[in-house]
Amino acid sequence: MGIEQFPEIESFQKLPRRVIVKGGSSRFDPAEGAELRGIVINNTGHTIQEVSVNLVVFDEREMPLFNTSIAPDPAILPQGAIGSFLFRLKNVQSEIKKYYLYPSWKYDDKE
């Protein structure tokens, strides 16, 4: 599902039953490095906790350069909640163009 399909989605019932991660925008500043921001949507049907967004950055030949992870804000997401994340990578000297995002989480057993 591409980001271009999000404006057509009317309700969470039309989204896949999983945690969805989408990178929204990437920018580069020579003094601060590269940034990549995006959203996390919980559509598992349950509250999740210890959410983490994992990023793998590729070079122009699609070989992995490095990976890193960050907790979105908030790190506990009830069903239907949306969190946001921002990767700030000072050691990257160009805009992040080729990357892969994936989530990791645990179900919240308190319910």
N, CA, C and O of each residue as an XYZ file, in Angstrom:
444
protein
N       0.853     -1.172      0.000
C       0.000      0.000      0.000
C       0.896      1.232      0.000
O       1.690      1.425      0.921
N       0.774      2.042     -1.004
C       1.584      3.250     -1.101
C       0.978      4.404     -0.332
O      -0.217      4.405     -0.036
N       1.800      5.381     -0.011
C       1.341      6.550      0.741
C       0.275      7.315     -0.034
O      -0.567      7.983      0.566
N       0.304      7.225     -1.355
C      -0.681      7.931     -2.167
C      -2.098      7.394     -1.969
O      -3.058      8.067     -2.346
N      -2.255      6.211     -1.392
C      -3.578      5.639     -1.153
C      -4.210      6.128      0.142
O      -5.413      5.946      0.332
N      -3.447      6.738      1.036
C      -4.001      7.162      2.311
C      -5.164      8.150      2.196
O      -6.122      8.005      2.955
N      -5.149      9.146      1.299
C      -6.303     10.063      1.239
C      -7.614      9.367      0.867
O      -8.684      9.888      1.181
N      -7.564      8.210      0.210
C      -8.770      7.497     -0.201
C      -9.325      6.607      0.905
O     -10.459      6.140      0.796
N      -8.576      6.364      1.943
C      -9.031      5.480      3.008
C      -9.989      6.252      3.903
O      -9.634      7.294      4.454
N     -11.203      5.737      4.045
C     -12.228      6.412      4.827
C     -12.263      5.949      6.274
O     -12.688      6.702      7.150
N     -11.824      4.728      6.540
C     -11.860      4.202      7.896
C     -10.763      3.147      8.066
O     -10.175      2.669      7.095
N     -10.511      2.802      9.326
C      -9.474      1.816      9.615
C      -9.867      0.419      9.144
O      -8.995     -0.443      9.026
N     -11.163      0.160      8.868
C     -11.565     -1.145      8.389
C     -10.958     -1.457      7.028
O     -10.807     -2.629      6.681
N     -10.613     -0.450      6.258
C     -10.045     -0.670      4.930
C      -8.527     -0.852      4.965
O      -7.934     -1.243      3.959
N      -7.894     -0.579      6.095
C      -6.450     -0.788      6.232
C      -6.177     -2.256      6.556
O      -7.032     -2.927      7.136
N      -5.001     -2.763      6.191
C      -4.639     -4.135      6.581
C      -4.563     -4.250      8.104
O      -4.248     -3.269      8.778
N      -4.847     -5.429      8.655
C      -4.821     -5.662     10.101
C      -3.382     -5.886     10.552
O      -2.980     -7.019     10.820
N      -2.620     -4.819     10.634
C      -1.220     -4.903     11.060
C      -0.754     -3.519     11.491
O      -1.513     -2.552     11.427
N       0.483     -3.430     11.925
C       1.095     -2.140     12.249
C       1.703     -1.608     10.957
O       2.519     -2.279     10.325
N       1.305     -0.414     10.573
C       1.724      0.176      9.300
C       2.709      1.303      9.586
O       2.453      2.159     10.433
N       3.836      1.301      8.876
C       4.855      2.340      9.003
C       5.040      2.983      7.637
O       5.238      2.291      6.639
N       4.976      4.303      7.597
C       5.180      5.035      6.346
C       6.154      6.187      6.575
O       5.985      6.989      7.494
N       7.176      6.251      5.723
C       8.097      7.377      5.737
C       7.450      8.527      4.981
O       6.999      8.352      3.849
N       7.404      9.679      5.588
C       6.711     10.797      4.975
C       7.608     11.737      4.205
O       7.355     12.012      3.032
N       8.650     12.234      4.841
C       9.502     13.191      4.154
C      10.944     13.028      4.605
O      11.225     12.667      5.748
N      11.833     13.301      3.690
C      13.259     13.220      3.951
C      13.876     14.552      3.557
O      13.493     15.153      2.553
N      14.827     15.006      4.349
C      15.534     16.236      3.979
C      16.986     16.114      4.408
O      17.351     15.251      5.208
N      17.803     17.000      3.856
C      19.227     16.983      4.165
C      19.704     18.407      4.406
O      19.385     19.321      3.645
N      20.466     18.579      5.466
C      21.107     19.840      5.802
C      22.581     19.520      6.048
O      22.883     18.697      6.913
N      23.512     20.145      5.314
C      24.936     19.812      5.486
C      25.437     19.947      6.927
O      26.331     19.207      7.338
N      24.878     20.872      7.691
C      25.325     21.068      9.069
C      24.726     20.039     10.026
O      25.360     19.678     11.018
N      23.506     19.560      9.740
C      22.816     18.673     10.670
C      22.679     17.237     10.182
O      22.283     16.370     10.961
N      22.988     16.958      8.935
C      22.838     15.610      8.398
C      21.470     15.395      7.771
O      20.796     16.347      7.377
N      21.070     14.136      7.685
C      19.811     13.769      7.034
C      18.716     13.542      8.077
O      18.987     13.168      9.218
N      17.475     13.776      7.654
C      16.310     13.518      8.481
C      15.293     12.722      7.683
O      15.139     12.915      6.477
N      14.601     11.826      8.371
C      13.501     11.083      7.781
C      12.396     11.026      8.824
O      12.615     10.584      9.952
N      11.207     11.477      8.440
C      10.083     11.458      9.372
C       8.932     10.687      8.765
O       8.855     10.515      7.548
N       8.033     10.222      9.624
C       6.894      9.465      9.140
C       5.923      9.144     10.253
O       5.985      9.721     11.338
N       5.010      8.202      9.966
C       3.974      7.840     10.919
C       3.917      6.322     11.112
O       4.380      5.546     10.276
N       3.334      5.935     12.244
C       3.059      4.544     12.577
C       1.577      4.459     12.913
O       1.083      5.241     13.726
N       0.859      3.516     12.296
C      -0.560      3.322     12.567
C      -0.758      1.928     13.138
O      -0.318      0.944     12.544
N      -1.429      1.836     14.305
C      -1.736      0.541     14.894
C      -3.119      0.106     14.422
O      -4.123      0.702     14.813
N      -3.179     -0.917     13.595
C      -4.458     -1.483     13.164
C      -4.490     -2.985     13.424
O      -5.046     -3.746     12.632
N      -3.889     -3.409     14.539
C      -3.853     -4.830     14.890
C      -5.123     -5.288     15.590
O      -5.403     -6.485     15.651
N      -5.891     -4.346     16.115
C      -7.077     -4.696     16.887
C      -6.823     -4.719     18.377
O      -7.755     -4.928     19.154
N      -5.580     -4.509     18.800
C      -5.196     -4.535     20.208
C      -4.223     -3.386     20.478
O      -3.586     -2.868     19.561
N      -4.121     -3.002     21.738
C      -3.113     -2.027     22.141
C      -1.740     -2.669     22.050
O      -1.564     -3.828     22.427
N      -0.765     -1.915     21.548
C       0.612     -2.408     21.467
C       1.520     -1.480     22.262
O       1.227     -0.297     22.434
N       2.614     -2.029     22.739
C       3.576     -1.265     23.540
C       4.991     -1.548     23.060
O       5.210     -2.418     22.217
N       5.942     -0.809     23.600
C       7.355     -0.952     23.225
C       7.510     -0.932     21.706
O       8.260     -1.721     21.130
N       6.788     -0.018     21.076
C       6.837      0.109     19.620
C       8.184      0.697     19.218
O       8.698      1.613     19.860
N       8.737      0.156     18.153
C       9.994      0.639     17.620
C       9.895      0.665     16.099
O       9.352     -0.256     15.489
N      10.422      1.723     15.492
C      10.493      1.817     14.034
C      11.944      1.556     13.650
O      12.853      2.230     14.135
N      12.152      0.577     12.779
C      13.488      0.196     12.341
C      13.724      0.710     10.934
O      12.847      0.604     10.076
N      14.893      1.261     10.693
C      15.253      1.854      9.407
C      16.502      1.177      8.868
O      17.508      1.064      9.569
N      16.436      0.727      7.619
C      17.604      0.214      6.901
C      17.833      1.147      5.725
O      16.933      1.345      4.910
N      19.023      1.721      5.625
C      19.370      2.647      4.543
C      20.249      1.915      3.536
O      21.185      1.209      3.911
N      19.935      2.092      2.244
C      20.661      1.435      1.162
C      21.467      2.449      0.363
O      21.117      3.628      0.319
N      22.545      1.994     -0.268
C      23.315      2.853     -1.166
C      22.705      2.799     -2.565
O      21.652      2.193     -2.760
N      23.361      3.427     -3.535
C      22.830      3.495     -4.907
C      22.770      2.126     -5.584
O      22.034      1.953     -6.555
N      23.536      1.147     -5.083
C      23.490     -0.217     -5.631
C      22.548     -1.126     -4.845
O      22.516     -2.339     -5.053
N      21.787     -0.522     -3.946
C      20.827     -1.200     -3.087
C      21.477     -2.194     -2.134
O      20.902     -3.233     -1.808
N      22.689     -1.857     -1.692
C      23.372     -2.618     -0.652
C      23.117     -1.892      0.678
O      23.211     -0.666      0.732
N      22.798     -2.627      1.746
C      22.547     -1.972      3.030
C      23.795     -1.243      3.539
O      24.888     -1.808      3.576
N      23.610      0.008      3.928
C      24.697      0.785      4.516
C      24.708      0.637      6.032
O      25.755      0.392      6.633
N      23.540      0.788      6.644
C      23.417      0.649      8.092
C      21.942      0.540      8.449
O      21.058      0.776      7.626
N      21.707      0.175      9.706
C      20.353      0.168     10.218
C      20.336      0.815     11.592
O      21.348      0.842     12.292
N      19.183      1.331     11.967
C      18.991      1.972     13.259
C      17.517      1.876     13.615
O      16.696      1.514     12.772
N      17.180      2.194     14.844
C      15.775      2.169     15.249
C      15.502      3.309     16.215
O      16.414      3.883     16.810
N      14.218      3.621     16.355
C      13.782      4.703     17.229
C      12.367      4.397     17.700
O      11.599      3.745     16.993
N      12.025      4.866     18.888
C      10.657      4.723     19.392
C       9.826      5.897     18.890
O      10.266      7.043     18.974
N       8.628      5.628     18.369
C       7.775      6.729     17.939
C       7.171      7.441     19.146
O       7.293      6.976     20.280
N       6.533      8.549     18.895
C       5.845      9.297     19.941
C       4.352      9.215     19.674
O       3.891      9.794     18.691
N       3.582      8.534     20.489
C       3.903      7.795     21.709
C       4.369      6.376     21.400
O       4.175      5.877     20.291
N       4.990      5.728     22.398
C       5.513      4.371     22.216
C       4.487      3.303     22.566
O       4.721      2.120     22.320
N       3.343      3.705     23.141
C       2.219      2.808     23.388
C       1.075      3.297     22.519
O       0.658      4.451     22.616
N       0.564      2.400     21.657
C      -0.470      2.802     20.704
C      -1.711      1.933     20.862
O      -1.655      0.732     20.598
N      -2.837      2.517     21.289
C      -4.092      1.771     21.276
C      -4.523      1.485     19.835
O      -3.979      2.069     18.898
N      -5.486      0.600     19.657
C      -6.020      0.313     18.329
C      -6.465      1.620     17.668
O      -7.194      2.411     18.267
N      -6.024      1.832     16.444
C      -6.401      3.014     15.672
C      -5.550      4.241     15.923
O      -5.741      5.265     15.267
N      -4.606      4.162     16.863
C      -3.779      5.324     17.185
C      -2.668      5.499     16.149
O      -2.231      4.550     15.498
N      -2.237      6.741     16.028
C      -1.156      7.084     15.099
C      -0.034      7.738     15.890
O      -0.262      8.675     16.656
N       1.172      7.237     15.699
C       2.353      7.831     16.305
C       3.233      8.414     15.208
O       3.069      8.088     14.032
N       4.161      9.271     15.593
C       5.077      9.858     14.615
C       6.510      9.577     15.041
O       6.794      9.341     16.215
N       7.409      9.608     14.055
C       8.822      9.395     14.346
C       9.667     10.341     13.504
O       9.233     10.847     12.469
N      10.885     10.561     13.980
C      11.841     11.411     13.280
C      13.234     10.832     13.499
O      13.735     10.807     14.623
N      13.849     10.373     12.428
C      15.237      9.929     12.468
C      16.114     11.124     12.119
O      15.906     11.758     11.085
N      17.088     11.440     12.961
C      18.102     12.459     12.670
C      19.436     11.733     12.599
O      19.923     11.194     13.593
N      20.017     11.730     11.404
C      21.232     10.953     11.156
C      22.361     11.895     10.754
O      22.477     12.284      9.592
N      23.185     12.254     11.724
C      24.276     13.207     11.482
C      25.370     12.633     10.592
O      26.057     13.384      9.901
N      25.544     11.304     10.596
C      26.627     10.700      9.818
C      26.252     10.443      8.362
O      27.100      9.995      7.591
N      25.025     10.707      7.965
C      24.595     10.533      6.576
C      24.779     11.858      5.854
O      24.267     12.884      6.302
N      25.508     11.849      4.735
C      25.869     13.085      4.042
C      25.068     13.332      2.764
O      25.537     14.022      1.859
N      23.872     12.775      2.690
C      22.980     13.050      1.565
C      21.554     12.731      1.999
O      21.336     12.122      3.046
N      20.593     13.146      1.189
C      19.192     12.855      1.491
C      18.963     11.346      1.436
O      19.526     10.662      0.582
N      18.143     10.831      2.338
C      17.833      9.402      2.373
C      16.783      9.131      1.306
O      15.649      9.599      1.404
N      17.170      8.367      0.280
C      16.254      8.085     -0.819
C      15.861      6.619     -0.881
O      14.704      6.298     -1.152
N      16.810      5.730     -0.633
C      16.531      4.291     -0.685
C      16.604      3.743      0.737
O      17.669      3.704      1.352
N      15.448      3.323      1.241
C      15.387      2.842      2.612
C      14.236      1.858      2.761
O      13.364      1.754      1.899
N      14.258      1.142      3.876
C      13.199      0.213      4.221
C      12.841      0.445      5.683
O      13.727      0.496      6.536
N      11.553      0.585      5.980
C      11.063      0.775      7.336
C      10.238     -0.440      7.742
O       9.461     -0.968      6.947
N      10.413     -0.877      8.987
C       9.558     -1.936      9.512
C       9.392     -1.742     11.022
O      10.294     -1.240     11.691
N       8.225     -2.147     11.556
C       7.964     -1.964     12.982
C       8.289     -3.215     13.796
O       8.345     -4.325     13.267
N       8.497     -3.011     15.077
C       8.529     -4.108     16.046
C       7.756     -3.616     17.265
O       7.755     -2.421     17.561
N       7.101     -4.533     17.970
C       6.262     -4.167     19.099
C       5.935     -5.405     19.915
O       6.264     -6.528     19.534
N       5.270     -5.170     21.066
C       4.729     -6.236     21.892
C       3.267     -5.889     22.145
O       2.905     -4.716     22.244
N       2.430     -6.922     22.248
C       1.041     -6.682     22.622
C       0.973     -6.261     24.079
O       1.741     -6.752     24.907
N       0.064     -5.362     24.395
C      -0.160     -4.924     25.771
C      -1.103     -5.922     26.424
O      -2.275     -5.996     26.055
N      -0.604     -6.698     27.398
C      -1.387     -7.765     28.038
C      -2.353     -7.241     29.093
O      -3.123     -8.029     29.642
N      -2.346     -5.964     29.397
C      -3.120     -5.414     30.504
C      -4.623     -5.370     30.223
O      -5.421     -5.198     31.144
N      -5.006     -5.522     28.969
C      -6.434     -5.422     28.626
C      -7.186     -6.672     28.993
O      -8.394     -6.752     28.772
